[in-house]
Amino acid sequence: MSDTHMIGLYATFVFMIILAVFPYFVIKYVKKRGRDRITKE
């Protein structure tokens, strides 16, 4: 019982980290794509 509870807490913790970090990577990727498009033109 304690194990499943710990797994749930760990999954929530990992999910929160992904939510926190994901926007940073999206912004970085979009900026890189935008810069590449400008350079090509």
HTML snippet that shows the backbone in 3Dmol.js (N, CA, C, O; Angstrom):
<script src="https://3Dmol.org/build/3Dmol-min.js"></script>
<div id="view" style="width:600px;height:400px;position:relative"></div>
<script>
const pdb = `
ATOM      1  N   MET A   1       0.844  -1.200   0.000  1.00  0.00           N
ATOM      2  CA  MET A   1       0.000   0.000   0.000  1.00  0.00           C
ATOM      3  C   MET A   1       0.877   1.248   0.000  1.00  0.00           C
ATOM      4  O   MET A   1       0.618   2.203  -0.732  1.00  0.00           O
ATOM      5  N   SER A   2       1.899   1.226   0.815  1.00  0.00           N
ATOM      6  CA  SER A   2       2.821   2.367   0.893  1.00  0.00           C
ATOM      7  C   SER A   2       3.570   2.539  -0.431  1.00  0.00           C
ATOM      8  O   SER A   2       3.863   3.663  -0.838  1.00  0.00           O
ATOM      9  N   ASP A   3       3.876   1.429  -1.099  1.00  0.00           N
ATOM     10  CA  ASP A   3       4.622   1.496  -2.363  1.00  0.00           C
ATOM     11  C   ASP A   3       3.816   2.222  -3.441  1.00  0.00           C
ATOM     12  O   ASP A   3       4.347   3.088  -4.137  1.00  0.00           O
ATOM     13  N   THR A   4       2.545   1.874  -3.580  1.00  0.00           N
ATOM     14  CA  THR A   4       1.718   2.506  -4.606  1.00  0.00           C
ATOM     15  C   THR A   4       1.572   3.990  -4.318  1.00  0.00           C
ATOM     16  O   THR A   4       1.529   4.803  -5.242  1.00  0.00           O
ATOM     17  N   HIS A   5       1.495   4.346  -3.049  1.00  0.00           N
ATOM     18  CA  HIS A   5       1.379   5.755  -2.669  1.00  0.00           C
ATOM     19  C   HIS A   5       2.647   6.510  -3.066  1.00  0.00           C
ATOM     20  O   HIS A   5       2.571   7.627  -3.576  1.00  0.00           O
ATOM     21  N   MET A   6       3.798   5.910  -2.836  1.00  0.00           N
ATOM     22  CA  MET A   6       5.075   6.543  -3.190  1.00  0.00           C
ATOM     23  C   MET A   6       5.189   6.682  -4.709  1.00  0.00           C
ATOM     24  O   MET A   6       5.673   7.698  -5.207  1.00  0.00           O
ATOM     25  N   ILE A   7       4.745   5.667  -5.438  1.00  0.00           N
ATOM     26  CA  ILE A   7       4.793   5.727  -6.906  1.00  0.00           C
ATOM     27  C   ILE A   7       3.908   6.870  -7.399  1.00  0.00           C
ATOM     28  O   ILE A   7       4.274   7.587  -8.330  1.00  0.00           O
ATOM     29  N   GLY A   8       2.742   7.039  -6.772  1.00  0.00           N
ATOM     30  CA  GLY A   8       1.842   8.129  -7.142  1.00  0.00           C
ATOM     31  C   GLY A   8       2.480   9.478  -6.888  1.00  0.00           C
ATOM     32  O   GLY A   8       2.386  10.377  -7.724  1.00  0.00           O
ATOM     33  N   LEU A   9       3.128   9.632  -5.742  1.00  0.00           N
ATOM     34  CA  LEU A   9       3.800  10.897  -5.415  1.00  0.00           C
ATOM     35  C   LEU A   9       4.929  11.166  -6.406  1.00  0.00           C
ATOM     36  O   LEU A   9       5.098  12.293  -6.869  1.00  0.00           O
ATOM     37  N   TYR A  10       5.695  10.134  -6.728  1.00  0.00           N
ATOM     38  CA  TYR A  10       6.823  10.276  -7.652  1.00  0.00           C
ATOM     39  C   TYR A  10       6.334  10.660  -9.049  1.00  0.00           C
ATOM     40  O   TYR A  10       6.921  11.518  -9.709  1.00  0.00           O
ATOM     41  N   ALA A  11       5.246  10.010  -9.492  1.00  0.00           N
ATOM     42  CA  ALA A  11       4.690  10.316 -10.811  1.00  0.00           C
ATOM     43  C   ALA A  11       4.214  11.766 -10.862  1.00  0.00           C
ATOM     44  O   ALA A  11       4.425  12.459 -11.857  1.00  0.00           O
ATOM     45  N   THR A  12       3.571  12.219  -9.785  1.00  0.00           N
ATOM     46  CA  THR A  12       3.099  13.609  -9.730  1.00  0.00           C
ATOM     47  C   THR A  12       4.279  14.566  -9.768  1.00  0.00           C
ATOM     48  O   THR A  12       4.229  15.590 -10.450  1.00  0.00           O
ATOM     49  N   PHE A  13       5.346  14.237  -9.035  1.00  0.00           N
ATOM     50  CA  PHE A  13       6.548  15.071  -8.984  1.00  0.00           C
ATOM     51  C   PHE A  13       7.179  15.195 -10.366  1.00  0.00           C
ATOM     52  O   PHE A  13       7.531  16.294 -10.796  1.00  0.00           O
ATOM     53  N   VAL A  14       7.321  14.069 -11.062  1.00  0.00           N
ATOM     54  CA  VAL A  14       7.899  14.062 -12.413  1.00  0.00           C
ATOM     55  C   VAL A  14       7.012  14.865 -13.362  1.00  0.00           C
ATOM     56  O   VAL A  14       7.509  15.622 -14.197  1.00  0.00           O
ATOM     57  N   PHE A  15       5.687  14.694 -13.228  1.00  0.00           N
ATOM     58  CA  PHE A  15       4.743  15.408 -14.086  1.00  0.00           C
ATOM     59  C   PHE A  15       4.871  16.913 -13.895  1.00  0.00           C
ATOM     60  O   PHE A  15       4.824  17.668 -14.867  1.00  0.00           O
ATOM     61  N   MET A  16       5.033  17.357 -12.646  1.00  0.00           N
ATOM     62  CA  MET A  16       5.183  18.783 -12.352  1.00  0.00           C
ATOM     63  C   MET A  16       6.462  19.324 -12.984  1.00  0.00           C
ATOM     64  O   MET A  16       6.467  20.429 -13.525  1.00  0.00           O
ATOM     65  N   ILE A  17       7.546  18.551 -12.920  1.00  0.00           N
ATOM     66  CA  ILE A  17       8.822  18.983 -13.510  1.00  0.00           C
ATOM     67  C   ILE A  17       8.663  19.118 -15.027  1.00  0.00           C
ATOM     68  O   ILE A  17       9.126  20.092 -15.621  1.00  0.00           O
ATOM     69  N   ILE A  18       8.009  18.139 -15.645  1.00  0.00           N
ATOM     70  CA  ILE A  18       7.804  18.188 -17.097  1.00  0.00           C
ATOM     71  C   ILE A  18       6.990  19.425 -17.464  1.00  0.00           C
ATOM     72  O   ILE A  18       7.313  20.121 -18.427  1.00  0.00           O
ATOM     73  N   LEU A  19       5.926  19.702 -16.691  1.00  0.00           N
ATOM     74  CA  LEU A  19       5.100  20.884 -16.963  1.00  0.00           C
ATOM     75  C   LEU A  19       5.913  22.163 -16.824  1.00  0.00           C
ATOM     76  O   LEU A  19       5.703  23.123 -17.565  1.00  0.00           O
ATOM     77  N   ALA A  20       6.848  22.175 -15.866  1.00  0.00           N
ATOM     78  CA  ALA A  20       7.647  23.380 -15.618  1.00  0.00           C
ATOM     79  C   ALA A  20       8.698  23.580 -16.716  1.00  0.00           C
ATOM     80  O   ALA A  20       8.978  24.714 -17.106  1.00  0.00           O
ATOM     81  N   VAL A  21       9.274  22.495 -17.210  1.00  0.00           N
ATOM     82  CA  VAL A  21      10.392  22.576 -18.161  1.00  0.00           C
ATOM     83  C   VAL A  21       9.913  22.636 -19.614  1.00  0.00           C
ATOM     84  O   VAL A  21      10.574  23.244 -20.456  1.00  0.00           O
ATOM     85  N   PHE A  22       8.770  22.011 -19.915  1.00  0.00           N
ATOM     86  CA  PHE A  22       8.284  21.908 -21.292  1.00  0.00           C
ATOM     87  C   PHE A  22       8.163  23.257 -22.002  1.00  0.00           C
ATOM     88  O   PHE A  22       8.644  23.381 -23.128  1.00  0.00           O
ATOM     89  N   PRO A  23       7.541  24.276 -21.394  1.00  0.00           N
ATOM     90  CA  PRO A  23       7.417  25.572 -22.081  1.00  0.00           C
ATOM     91  C   PRO A  23       8.768  26.171 -22.457  1.00  0.00           C
ATOM     92  O   PRO A  23       8.891  26.811 -23.501  1.00  0.00           O
ATOM     93  N   TYR A  24       9.787  25.967 -21.612  1.00  0.00           N
ATOM     94  CA  TYR A  24      11.127  26.492 -21.893  1.00  0.00           C
ATOM     95  C   TYR A  24      11.676  25.896 -23.191  1.00  0.00           C
ATOM     96  O   TYR A  24      12.237  26.608 -24.023  1.00  0.00           O
ATOM     97  N   PHE A  25      11.507  24.578 -23.353  1.00  0.00           N
ATOM     98  CA  PHE A  25      12.008  23.926 -24.562  1.00  0.00           C
ATOM     99  C   PHE A  25      11.203  24.352 -25.783  1.00  0.00           C
ATOM    100  O   PHE A  25      11.764  24.515 -26.866  1.00  0.00           O
ATOM    101  N   VAL A  26       9.889  24.535 -25.619  1.00  0.00           N
ATOM    102  CA  VAL A  26       9.044  24.965 -26.741  1.00  0.00           C
ATOM    103  C   VAL A  26       9.479  26.348 -27.218  1.00  0.00           C
ATOM    104  O   VAL A  26       9.628  26.571 -28.420  1.00  0.00           O
ATOM    105  N   ILE A  27       9.684  27.280 -26.282  1.00  0.00           N
ATOM    106  CA  ILE A  27      10.102  28.645 -26.634  1.00  0.00           C
ATOM    107  C   ILE A  27      11.459  28.606 -27.341  1.00  0.00           C
ATOM    108  O   ILE A  27      11.662  29.272 -28.356  1.00  0.00           O
ATOM    109  N   LYS A  28      12.385  27.814 -26.788  1.00  0.00           N
ATOM    110  CA  LYS A  28      13.726  27.702 -27.368  1.00  0.00           C
ATOM    111  C   LYS A  28      13.634  27.160 -28.799  1.00  0.00           C
ATOM    112  O   LYS A  28      14.306  27.656 -29.703  1.00  0.00           O
ATOM    113  N   TYR A  29      12.786  26.126 -28.994  1.00  0.00           N
ATOM    114  CA  TYR A  29      12.633  25.498 -30.306  1.00  0.00           C
ATOM    115  C   TYR A  29      12.008  26.467 -31.304  1.00  0.00           C
ATOM    116  O   TYR A  29      12.453  26.561 -32.448  1.00  0.00           O
ATOM    117  N   VAL A  30      10.974  27.186 -30.868  1.00  0.00           N
ATOM    118  CA  VAL A  30      10.287  28.133 -31.758  1.00  0.00           C
ATOM    119  C   VAL A  30      11.233  29.259 -32.165  1.00  0.00           C
ATOM    120  O   VAL A  30      11.248  29.667 -33.326  1.00  0.00           O
ATOM    121  N   LYS A  31      12.023  29.764 -31.211  1.00  0.00           N
ATOM    122  CA  LYS A  31      12.974  30.837 -31.528  1.00  0.00           C
ATOM    123  C   LYS A  31      14.006  30.346 -32.538  1.00  0.00           C
ATOM    124  O   LYS A  31      14.361  31.070 -33.469  1.00  0.00           O
ATOM    125  N   LYS A  32      14.488  29.112 -32.354  1.00  0.00           N
ATOM    126  CA  LYS A  32      15.477  28.551 -33.266  1.00  0.00           C
ATOM    127  C   LYS A  32      14.874  28.408 -34.664  1.00  0.00           C
ATOM    128  O   LYS A  32      15.519  28.755 -35.654  1.00  0.00           O
ATOM    129  N   ARG A  33      13.645  27.903 -34.753  1.00  0.00           N
ATOM    130  CA  ARG A  33      12.972  27.747 -36.048  1.00  0.00           C
ATOM    131  C   ARG A  33      12.785  29.104 -36.709  1.00  0.00           C
ATOM    132  O   ARG A  33      13.022  29.252 -37.908  1.00  0.00           O
ATOM    133  N   GLY A  34      12.359  30.100 -35.926  1.00  0.00           N
ATOM    134  CA  GLY A  34      12.142  31.442 -36.455  1.00  0.00           C
ATOM    135  C   GLY A  34      13.433  32.029 -36.999  1.00  0.00           C
ATOM    136  O   GLY A  34      13.438  32.647 -38.063  1.00  0.00           O
ATOM    137  N   ARG A  35      14.534  31.837 -36.267  1.00  0.00           N
ATOM    138  CA  ARG A  35      15.829  32.369 -36.695  1.00  0.00           C
ATOM    139  C   ARG A  35      16.268  31.674 -37.984  1.00  0.00           C
ATOM    140  O   ARG A  35      16.800  32.325 -38.884  1.00  0.00           O
ATOM    141  N   ASP A  36      16.052  30.363 -38.082  1.00  0.00           N
ATOM    142  CA  ASP A  36      16.428  29.630 -39.297  1.00  0.00           C
ATOM    143  C   ASP A  36      15.631  30.135 -40.493  1.00  0.00           C
ATOM    144  O   ASP A  36      16.176  30.284 -41.587  1.00  0.00           O
ATOM    145  N   ARG A  37      14.345  30.397 -40.289  1.00  0.00           N
ATOM    146  CA  ARG A  37      13.483  30.857 -41.374  1.00  0.00           C
ATOM    147  C   ARG A  37      13.948  32.224 -41.864  1.00  0.00           C
ATOM    148  O   ARG A  37      13.988  32.479 -43.068  1.00  0.00           O
ATOM    149  N   ILE A  38      14.300  33.103 -40.922  1.00  0.00           N
ATOM    150  CA  ILE A  38      14.766  34.448 -41.277  1.00  0.00           C
ATOM    151  C   ILE A  38      16.090  34.350 -42.053  1.00  0.00           C
ATOM    152  O   ILE A  38      16.294  35.069 -43.031  1.00  0.00           O
ATOM    153  N   THR A  39      16.981  33.463 -41.611  1.00  0.00           N
ATOM    154  CA  THR A  39      18.282  33.307 -42.260  1.00  0.00           C
ATOM    155  C   THR A  39      18.103  32.800 -43.695  1.00  0.00           C
ATOM    156  O   THR A  39      18.803  33.250 -44.602  1.00  0.00           O
ATOM    157  N   LYS A  40      17.171  31.866 -43.903  1.00  0.00           N
ATOM    158  CA  LYS A  40      16.953  31.314 -45.242  1.00  0.00           C
ATOM    159  C   LYS A  40      16.439  32.397 -46.183  1.00  0.00           C
ATOM    160  O   LYS A  40      16.850  32.456 -47.342  1.00  0.00           O
ATOM    161  N   GLU A  41      15.546  33.252 -45.697  1.00  0.00           N
ATOM    162  CA  GLU A  41      15.017  34.326 -46.544  1.00  0.00           C
ATOM    163  C   GLU A  41      16.082  35.405 -46.699  1.00  0.00           C
ATOM    164  O   GLU A  41      15.851  36.408 -47.375  1.00  0.00           O
TER     165      GLU A  41
END
`;
const viewer = $3Dmol.createViewer("view");
viewer.addModel(pdb, "pdb");
viewer.setStyle({}, {cartoon: {color: "spectrum"}});
viewer.zoomTo();
viewer.render();
</script>
